[in-house]
Every structure is written in C-alpha cells, then in structure tokens.
Amino acid sequence: MNLKTTLSKKIFWLGLVIIPLAVIASKAELGNEASQYQLIPTSQTNTCDCYSTSLPSAILPITFNNIVPGDLLSFNQPLANCFAWKEFIALNWPTNPNASFGTPNDFGFVQWETYMPREVLFPDDGSKPPAWGTLVSDEYSRLFKSQKMLLKKTQTKLLTFVSKIEENDAEVSFSPDQAAPFGKPSWMGAQNSTNLWYEIMLNKDYYDYIVKKGFYNAQVQHDTVKLNQPINFPQGSYNGFVGAIELKAAWMEVKDVKSPKWQRYKLSNATVLDPITKKLRNTVVALVGLHILHKTQNQPTWVWATFEQIDNAPDQSNLSGTPPSQYGYSFYNPNCKNQNVVIRTPTGDSTKVVTCVPNTSPPYYLNQAGPVPTQTTRINKIDPIDAAPINALMQQNIRKFYPNSVWQYYQLVDVIWSQSFQADPTTAIPSPRKINNSAMTSGANIVANSTMETYVQSTKTCYDCHVFSTIAPYPRDSVNNNKFGDFSFAISFAKYPSAKSDEKKRSMKK
C-alpha cells in the first residue's frame, strides 16, 4: 500500500469522526442561524477524496450533503479547487429532503436558490428588507399587480435583470448583466435563440450582516464610513460559521423541455420579464454558469470559484474538437452565418449585423429586438494541471454515487485565492483597494466564465474588477461615495429614503 493510499484512508476515517462532531458543535454555536442548512439523513451521505496528482499530499475528504464549508485551514491550488467542489455540492443540494442529488428534470430549488436576491435585500426606498426566505420584492409585486399570481414571494425564481423600477412610467433597466463591456449591449444569445438570464443571490450570513448594520440604507453606509469604520463582511470559519457568500448565476431558457438534452442540466421553473413586451411569463431555465464568492477567515480577500456546464462552448484553440455530447454546444455553432436583425429605434427601424466572430458584443439592446444566437468560445483553457483532473475525479465520484445526476455534467473553471494572508482593513478606505496582486493565484493566468465574462475573457480577472467595489452612492455625502465595499458590488445597490418614497408610505397608511 503506497503512502498516498495510506494517508487518504487515515483522513477518510478521521473525517467520519470529526465531521459529525463539527456539525453538532456548529449547530450549538449558531443556534437558529444554522437552520438554513437542513441536515440530511446519514443514509443519504457519501464521502470521497478530492485531490490532484500534482500535489498528492493535498487531499480533501468531501461528504455529499448540504453543509457549506466555512473555510480551510490551509490553501494550495488543489485544496482550493477541492474546496470549491465541496461548496458546489453543498450549495446545489436539494431542499427537498426526499430528493436525490441532481435528479434529472427535478425542478425543485437547490440550497442557494433559496438565498435572497440582490433586488429584494436592497428595497428601492432604503427600507428594511423583508424576512429571510422572501424571493420577490414588494416593488415587483406592486408593479405587476395584474400578474400577481405569478409572484409567490417564497416560491418564485424571478429573472428580470431589473435593478431599478420607476413606478411613474414603469420603465425597467436591465441589470445585472454580463460583467462588461460597459455602456454597450452585453447580453448573450444561446443557439436556441433565447437570451441568458442572470441573478445575484446572497446567503443568510450576508443578509444578517446587512440587516444588523442597517446597510440596506445608503445613508447608514455613509454614516458608518464617516466614523472611519470599514465595511467588512463576516468571515467563514473552519467547521463553523459559513461567512458571507455571494453568487451570480447564468440561466439559459429552455424551449423543448422534453428533449433528453436537458437531463444534463439543472432545470428550474422561472418567471421572466420579457424585454420586448415588458410582461411577465413563466418558463423553464437551465443552469449554465455559477460564480461562488466566499469570504473566510483564512481568505478575507474571498475565495473566487466559478463553474460551467460542460456543453457551453469549445476552447478557442480546439474549435474542430468533438463536442461533449451529441447535442453540440449551447453557445457555439461551427456552421455559423452572419445574421441581419431588424431593430427598433426612436427614428425608425434599422438593420444590424450579428457576426460570427466569437466573443463579440451584440450590436443592439434586447429591448430593440429579440435575441438571436451569438458565438462564444473559451479563450483561457481550463487548467490541465489541477482543475481538469480534479473535475474528472469529482465527475466520476458523482456518477458513482448518483449515476443519473445532472451535476456530473458541470465543471470547475478555476479558483482564485491569496497565497498570503491579507487582513480586512481596520478603517474606511477608498476604492480601489490596494491588495498584493502577486499573492493572488489560480490555475490559469486569467480566470473567466464563458457565460458571464464572455466579452472580457482576455483582459480581466475577478478581483481586478471587484477591488473597485464601493458603498452605495448618496448625494448628500458624495465625498464618501468611493469608499470600499469589501469586494461586493451588491452592497452598492442600497437606496436611501426620498421625499417620493416618504410620500408613498404616508399615502399607503391612509
């Protein structure tokens, strides 16, 4: 028996003893805070080792359940990748205790889909957000009174891109969207002629921090930094507190839900706000991309992990390669032809050309014409040293324990983490935050998700953008608008009470 096998078995048996005790201790410490993570029966758990041959001593036992890890005691690239897979499994664990992990055509929510949408956490008038578990805000409910039956506040996945609603004229601006380009159309069209929908979800530790501090109100954020107090989200701890998690998901709309193709995807029911009609409609969506941002004690500059469905797009360096399945790629057509699209403009109709040049931003906005397929390739090949073999190992383990699971068709793109400890600031600092860029590492030089950074795959990596995060703008204290928001752009969407919202509240009380 070799050293690797011996070490693996020792860690495995040690894990069987430590993990249950840690769960009990964690629940005792967190009390009601832990109730969001529903423990599963022991009979449903399976455990495997996650490791890369590049560093055989770095082995992380992974138990298949919904307990999100708070941190690792130490990090290297294989451990970071395995930590990301551990998060991915727990976050995508079904909320239905009778469901299996990744059953095809199971439309039930997984754990992270019950987190709070960014738009609900930060109400449009700077007021306190609704109770945890609310998925649809009061603003949306009021705006769509005639379609209220679609908006079940604790059961509806609402995909609208909406970040702001002006109720006087019911205009809607479409965001969140792709990471870039700014000031240009950045939607993405699938080969089935639908557009991708995006959502940003925040976990309970993030929610609790915002509510406790009052940071749902932009004025409170400014009052805090004026006292020279920093915005520091809670850190996860090893076998304990989960810490702040921010997720961004990319969903592709499904037209032919009965096709066997969709047995390779996580599917959910969703209500979408059609960009052309401005009407809500029910549809089915398939998960194609997922960012997981997680703040921990050993990684206060956050762990940046990103996953994709394996059928998304080919590597730029291997366009003639065989697709992962008979269904081809969702966002690339080897026989692509330029498309002429008639769009609506204030001065009349116009024609735009959507080219076959990969990763080119479309030439019009979705409210000018419907979506058409766009061409996407992966510019940065998935790290062959650690990410690729760990993906193969974890996909194999999923097939072993859950043979039909849709999650065997997902892959880790990469993980960014810091080799040196970079502590939270102790005072309010300006954006961009100066960090030790040389310490920030990953398997590939540039990390990009083809469904969320489609148009900036060769220029940026996650933290390069997120160091520019700020608190929410507040006109009465514009000098502090540039204060750092702890890598989270979500906090900048807080609003402040206005005369208009105060008048509305008074009228509602009458």
C-alpha positions in Angstrom: 0.0 0.0 0.0 1.6 3.3 -1.1 1.8 6.5 1.0 -0.9 8.3 -0.8 -3.5 5.5 -0.2 -2.5 5.2 3.5 -2.8 8.9 4.0 -6.1 9.0 2.2 -7.6 6.3 4.3 -6.5 7.9 7.5 -8.0 11.2 6.6 -11.2 9.4 5.5 -11.7 7.7 8.8 -10.7 10.8 10.8 -13.3 12.7 8.8 -16.0 10.2 9.7 -15.4 11.0 13.4 -14.7 14.8 13.1 -17.4 15.8 10.7 -20.5 14.7 12.7 -19.0 16.3 15.9 -18.2 19.5 14.0 -21.8 19.7 12.7 -23.2 19.3 16.2 -20.8 21.9 17.6 -21.6 24.3 14.7 -25.3 24.0 15.3 -24.9 24.6 19.0 -22.8 27.7 18.3 -25.0 29.2 15.6 -28.4 28.2 17.0 -31.1 29.3 14.7 -28.5 30.7 12.3 -27.8 27.1 11.2 -31.4 26.3 10.5 -31.0 27.4 6.9 -28.7 24.4 6.3 -31.0 21.4 6.6 -29.1 18.3 7.8 -29.8 15.2 5.8 -30.2 11.6 7.0 -26.9 9.7 7.3 -28.2 7.1 4.8 -28.1 9.7 2.1 -24.4 10.8 2.6 -21.5 9.6 0.6 -17.8 10.5 1.0 -14.9 10.6 -1.4 -11.4 12.0 -1.6 -10.6 15.1 -3.7 -7.0 15.6 -4.8 -4.7 16.3 -7.7 -1.7 14.2 -8.6 0.3 17.5 -8.9 0.3 17.5 -5.0 -0.7 14.1 -3.7 -0.4 15.2 -0.1 -3.2 17.8 -0.6 -6.3 15.6 0.0 -9.7 16.9 1.0 -12.4 14.5 2.0 -15.7 15.6 0.6 -19.0 14.5 2.1 -22.0 14.8 -0.2 -24.5 16.9 1.8 -25.8 20.4 2.2 -23.3 21.6 4.8 -21.5 24.6 3.3 -17.8 24.6 4.4 -16.8 27.8 6.2 -13.1 27.7 5.5 -10.0 25.5 5.0 -7.1 25.5 7.5 -4.6 25.9 4.6 -4.8 26.6 0.9 -2.9 25.5 -2.2 -4.3 25.2 -5.7 -5.6 21.6 -5.4 -7.1 22.3 -2.0 -8.7 25.5 -3.3 -10.2 23.6 -6.2 -11.5 20.8 -3.9 -12.9 23.4 -1.5 -14.8 24.9 -4.5 -16.2 21.5 -5.4 -17.2 21.0 -1.7 -19.1 24.3 -1.9 -20.6 23.5 -5.2 -22.0 20.2 -3.9 -23.4 21.7 -0.7 -24.9 24.7 -2.4 -26.6 22.6 -5.1 -28.0 20.1 -2.6 -31.8 19.7 -3.0 -34.0 21.5 -0.4 -36.5 18.6 -0.6 -35.2 16.1 1.9 -36.7 13.2 -0.2 -34.9 14.3 -3.4 -31.6 12.9 -4.6 -28.6 14.9 -5.7 -29.2 16.1 -9.2 -32.1 14.0 -10.3 -32.8 14.9 -14.0 -36.0 17.0 -14.5 -36.2 17.8 -10.8 -37.4 21.4 -10.8 -37.1 21.8 -7.1 -34.9 24.5 -5.7 -31.4 23.7 -4.5 -30.0 25.4 -1.4 -28.6 28.6 -3.0 -31.8 29.2 -4.9 -33.5 29.9 -1.6 -30.9 32.7 -0.8 -32.1 36.3 -1.1 -32.0 38.1 -4.5 -30.0 41.3 -4.5 -33.0 43.3 -5.5 -35.0 42.0 -2.5 -32.3 42.7 0.0 -32.0 46.3 -1.0 -35.5 47.8 -1.4 -36.0 50.7 -3.7 -36.7 53.1 -0.8 -33.9 52.2 1.5 -36.2 50.5 4.0 -35.5 47.3 5.9 -35.7 44.2 3.7 -38.4 41.5 4.1 -37.9 38.4 6.1 -35.3 35.8 5.1 -36.7 33.4 2.5 -38.5 36.1 0.5 -37.7 35.8 -3.2 -39.9 38.6 -4.7 -39.8 42.2 -3.5 -42.8 44.4 -2.8 -41.7 46.7 -5.6 -42.2 43.9 -8.2 -45.5 42.9 -6.7 -46.9 46.4 -6.9 -45.6 46.9 -10.5 -47.2 43.7 -11.7 -50.5 43.7 -9.9 -52.3 42.1 -12.8 -49.9 39.2 -12.8 -49.6 38.8 -9.0 -50.4 35.1 -9.2 -47.0 34.6 -10.7 -45.2 36.2 -7.9 -45.2 33.9 -5.0 -42.8 35.6 -2.7 -41.2 32.5 -1.3 -41.5 30.2 -4.3 -40.8 32.2 -7.4 -37.5 32.4 -9.2 -37.8 35.9 -10.8 -35.4 36.6 -13.6 -35.7 40.2 -14.8 -32.3 41.8 -15.0 -34.0 44.5 -13.1 -32.0 46.7 -10.7 -34.4 49.7 -10.5 -38.1 50.3 -11.1 -39.5 53.8 -11.8 -43.1 53.3 -10.9 -44.4 56.5 -12.6 -43.8 55.2 -16.1 -42.9 51.6 -15.2 -39.6 51.8 -17.1 -37.2 49.0 -16.4 -33.4 49.0 -16.8 -31.9 45.6 -17.5 -29.2 44.7 -15.0 -27.4 42.6 -13.7 -26.0 41.6 -17.0 -22.6 40.5 -18.2 -19.5 41.8 -16.5 -18.6 44.0 -19.5 -18.5 45.9 -21.8 -19.8 48.9 -20.1 -22.2 51.2 -21.9 -22.8 48.6 -24.6 -25.1 45.7 -25.2 -23.7 42.7 -23.3 -26.5 40.1 -23.5 -25.6 36.6 -24.7 -27.7 34.5 -27.1 -27.9 30.8 -27.0 -28.1 28.6 -30.1 -31.8 28.0 -29.4 -32.4 31.8 -30.0 -33.0 32.7 -26.4 -31.0 35.1 -24.2 -29.3 34.2 -20.9 -30.8 35.4 -17.7 -28.7 36.4 -14.7 -29.3 36.6 -11.0 -27.3 37.6 -7.9 -28.1 35.7 -4.7 -26.8 36.4 -1.2 -26.7 34.0 1.7 -28.1 34.4 5.2 -24.8 35.5 6.8 -24.6 38.2 4.2 -28.3 39.1 4.8 -27.9 39.1 8.6 -24.9 41.4 8.4 -26.7 43.9 6.2 -29.8 43.9 8.4 -27.9 44.2 11.7 -25.8 47.1 10.5 -28.7 48.8 8.6 -26.6 48.8 5.4 -29.8 48.3 3.3 -29.9 52.1 3.6 -27.3 54.1 1.7 -27.3 56.9 4.3 -26.4 54.4 7.1 -23.5 53.1 5.0 -22.2 56.7 4.7 -22.8 57.5 8.4 -20.6 54.4 9.1 -17.7 55.3 6.9 -17.8 58.9 8.1 -16.9 57.4 11.6 -14.0 55.8 9.8 -15.5 52.3 10.3 -14.9 49.9 7.4 -17.4 47.7 5.6 -16.2 44.2 6.4 -18.5 41.2 5.7 -18.5 38.2 8.1 -15.8 35.6 7.6 -16.4 31.9 7.5 -14.6 29.6 9.9 -13.3 26.1 9.7 -16.1 23.7 10.7 -18.2 26.6 11.9 -19.7 29.9 10.7 -20.3 29.9 7.0 -19.5 33.5 6.3 -20.7 35.8 3.6 -21.4 34.2 0.2 -22.4 36.0 -3.0 -23.5 34.0 -6.0 -24.1 35.0 -9.6 -25.9 32.5 -11.9 -26.4 32.4 -15.6 -29.5 30.6 -16.9 -30.5 29.6 -20.4 -34.1 29.4 -21.4 -35.5 26.0 -22.4 -37.9 25.7 -25.3 -38.1 21.9 -25.7 -38.1 20.7 -22.1 -38.9 17.1 -23.1 -35.7 16.8 -25.1 -33.2 14.3 -23.5 -30.6 17.0 -23.7 -31.9 18.6 -20.6 -31.1 15.6 -18.5 -27.6 17.1 -18.5 -28.7 20.4 -16.8 -30.1 21.6 -13.6 -33.6 22.9 -14.5 -35.8 25.3 -12.6 -39.1 27.0 -13.2 -38.8 30.7 -13.5 -40.9 33.8 -14.1 -39.1 36.1 -16.6 -39.7 39.7 -17.5 -39.7 39.8 -21.3 -37.5 42.6 -22.5 -39.8 43.3 -25.6 -43.3 43.1 -24.1 -42.3 44.1 -20.5 -44.7 41.4 -19.4 -44.0 38.5 -17.0 -44.2 35.0 -18.4 -43.5 31.5 -17.0 -40.7 29.4 -18.5 -38.1 26.8 -17.7 -34.4 27.7 -17.4 -31.2 25.6 -17.4 -28.2 26.5 -15.2 -25.1 27.1 -17.4 -22.8 29.2 -15.2 -22.3 29.8 -11.5 -19.9 32.2 -9.6 -19.3 31.5 -5.9 -17.7 34.3 -3.9 -17.0 33.3 -0.3 -15.3 35.3 2.4 -13.4 33.2 5.0 -11.0 33.7 7.9 -8.0 32.4 6.0 -9.2 34.2 2.8 -10.5 37.6 3.8 -9.9 38.7 0.2 -12.5 36.0 -0.6 -12.3 32.7 -2.5 -13.4 33.2 -6.1 -14.7 30.0 -7.7 -16.6 29.6 -11.0 -18.3 26.6 -12.6 -19.9 25.9 -16.0 -22.0 23.3 -17.7 -19.6 21.3 -19.9 -21.6 21.8 -23.2 -21.3 25.5 -23.1 -18.5 26.3 -25.6 -15.3 24.9 -27.1 -11.8 26.0 -26.4 -10.6 28.7 -28.9 -7.6 26.5 -29.5 -9.6 23.5 -30.4 -12.7 24.6 -32.4 -12.6 21.4 -34.5 -12.8 19.2 -31.4 -15.7 16.8 -30.7 -18.4 18.4 -28.5 -19.0 16.7 -25.1 -22.4 15.3 -26.3 -24.4 14.7 -29.4 -26.4 17.9 -28.8 -23.4 20.1 -29.7 -22.6 23.3 -27.9 -25.1 25.7 -26.4 -23.3 28.8 -27.4 -21.2 27.9 -30.5 -22.1 26.8 -34.0 -19.3 25.6 -36.2 -21.5 26.4 -39.2 -22.4 29.9 -38.1 -23.6 32.5 -40.6 -23.9 36.3 -40.1 -27.4 37.4 -39.2 -29.3 40.6 -40.2 -31.6 41.7 -37.4 -34.1 44.5 -37.8 -34.2 46.6 -34.7 -36.5 49.4 -33.4 -35.0 52.8 -32.8 -36.6 56.2 -31.9 -36.1 57.3 -35.5 -37.5 54.1 -37.1 -36.4 50.6 -37.9 -32.7 49.8 -38.6 -30.7 46.7 -39.5 -27.8 45.4 -37.5 -25.5 42.5 -38.3 -24.7 39.9 -35.7 -21.4 38.4 -36.8 -19.8 35.0 -36.3 -16.7 36.5 -34.7 -16.5 34.8 -31.3 -17.0 36.7 -28.1 -18.2 39.9 -29.9 -20.7 42.1 -28.0 -24.1 42.2 -29.9 -24.8 45.4 -31.8 -28.2 46.1 -30.2 -30.1 46.0 -26.9 -32.7 43.4 -26.1 -35.5 45.9 -25.9 -34.8 46.8 -29.6 -35.2 43.3 -31.0 -35.4 39.7 -29.8 -32.4 37.6 -29.0 -30.5 35.6 -31.7 -27.6 33.2 -31.3 -24.2 34.7 -30.6 -20.9 33.0 -31.0 -18.9 32.1 -27.9 -15.6 30.3 -27.3 -13.4 29.7 -24.3 -10.2 31.8 -24.6 -8.5 30.5 -21.5 -8.2 26.7 -21.4 -9.1 25.0 -18.2 -6.0 24.4 -16.1 -4.7 21.0 -17.1 -2.5 20.5 -14.0 -5.2 20.7 -11.3 -8.6 21.8 -12.4 -9.1 19.3 -15.3 -8.0 16.2 -13.3 -10.0 17.2 -10.2 -13.0 17.8 -12.5 -12.6 14.3 -13.9 -12.3 12.8 -10.4 -15.3 14.6 -9.0 -17.5 13.9 -12.0 -16.5 10.2 -11.6 -17.5 10.3 -8.0 -20.8 11.9 -8.7 -21.5 9.2 -11.3 -20.5 6.5 -8.8 -22.9 7.7 -6.0 -25.6 9.3 -8.2 -25.4 7.7 -11.6 -28.0 9.9 -13.3 -27.1 13.2 -11.6 -27.0 16.3 -13.8 -24.1 17.6 -11.7 -21.7 15.1 -13.4 -22.0 17.5 -16.5 -20.6 20.5 -14.7 -17.0 21.5 -14.3 -14.9 23.9 -12.3 -13.4 26.6 -14.5 -10.9 27.8 -11.8 -10.5 29.2 -8.3 -8.7 32.4 -7.3 -7.3 32.7 -3.8 -4.5 34.5 -1.9 -1.2 32.8 -1.1 -0.6 35.4 1.7 -3.0 36.5 4.4 -4.4 39.9 3.6 -6.4 41.2 6.5 -9.5 43.2 6.4 -8.9 47.0 6.6 -9.4 48.5 10.1 -10.6 51.8 8.8 -12.8 53.0 5.9 -10.6 53.0 2.9 -11.1 54.4 -0.7 -11.8 52.2 -3.7 -9.9 50.6 -5.4 -8.5 48.6 -2.6 -4.8 48.0 -2.9 -4.1 44.3 -2.5 -1.0 42.2 -3.1 -1.8 41.1 -6.7 1.3 38.9 -6.8 -0.2 36.8 -4.0 -3.5 36.3 -5.8 -3.2 33.0 -7.7 -5.2 30.5 -9.7 -4.6 27.6 -12.1 -4.8 29.8 -15.2 -3.4 33.3 -15.5 -6.8 34.7 -16.3 -10.0 33.3 -14.9 -13.2 33.9 -16.9 -16.5 32.2 -17.2 -17.6 32.0 -20.8 -21.3 32.7 -19.8 -20.6 35.7 -17.6 -17.3 37.3 -18.8 -17.8 36.4 -22.4 -16.6 39.7 -23.8 -13.7 40.2 -21.4 -12.0 36.8 -21.3 -8.6 38.1 -22.1 -8.4 41.3 -20.1 -9.6 40.9 -16.5 -9.9 38.5 -13.7 -12.4 38.7 -10.9 -10.6 40.6 -8.2 -9.2 43.2 -10.8 -12.8 44.3 -11.1 -14.1 43.8 -7.6 -11.3 45.9 -5.9 -13.4 48.8 -7.4 -16.5 47.9 -5.3 -17.9 50.8 -3.4 -20.6 51.6 -0.9 -23.9 52.9 -2.3 -23.9 56.5 -3.6 -25.6 59.1 -1.5 -26.0 62.7 -2.9 -25.8 64.4 0.5 -22.3 62.8 1.1 -20.8 62.4 -2.3 -17.3 62.8 -0.9 -17.6 59.3 0.5 -19.2 57.6 -2.5 -15.8 56.0 -3.3 -15.4 54.1 0.0 -14.5 50.5 -0.5 -17.4 47.9 -0.3 -15.3 44.8 0.6 -15.2 43.3 -2.9 -19.0 43.1 -3.2 -20.8 45.2 -5.8 -24.2 44.1 -4.4 -23.9 46.5 -1.4 -23.7 49.5 -3.8 -27.4 48.9 -4.7 -28.7 50.1 -1.4 -31.0 53.1 -1.7 -31.9 55.9 0.6 -35.3 57.3 1.6 -36.5 60.1 -0.7 -39.4 62.6 -0.5 -41.2 60.5 -3.1 -40.9 57.3 -1.0 -41.9 59.0 2.2 -45.0 60.5 0.5 -45.8 57.0 -0.8 -45.6 55.5 2.7 -47.9 58.2 4.1 -50.5 57.6 1.4 -50.4 53.8 2.0 -51.1 54.4 5.7 -54.2 56.5 5.0 
